[in-house]
């Protein structure tokens, strides 16, 4: 039964989140990125190969289809969504160039990770730093 929030409510919640001392935001939201990127201490871009991303999305759908994932909102069972699969398949060609352009002014605080080993290294480094 999930439905998107009205845009004005979403924008307000996002603005309030980035005013806090500590926060993590997952997602692209290209049109709402300026303020959060300006305030971010670290920008992490998971830039995995399309084949890896697509395979993992298909696996997730197969594993959880019809059930609510533990990391999902209540009442939102996993479902086969061909539009979403098409979005994932085309992301590198259609969305990635824009995201790189948006992040470019903030490259001094950005990391681009292309595989699990790099993610594990970053997590380990962050744990040591904290």
Secondary structure as UniProt FT lines:
FT   HELIX           7..19
FT   HELIX           30..32
FT   HELIX           33..39
FT   STRAND          43..46
FT   HELIX           50..64
FT   TURN            70..71
FT   TURN            74..75
FT   HELIX           82..94
FT   HELIX           96..103
FT   HELIX           104..109
FT   STRAND          110..113
FT   HELIX           116..129
//
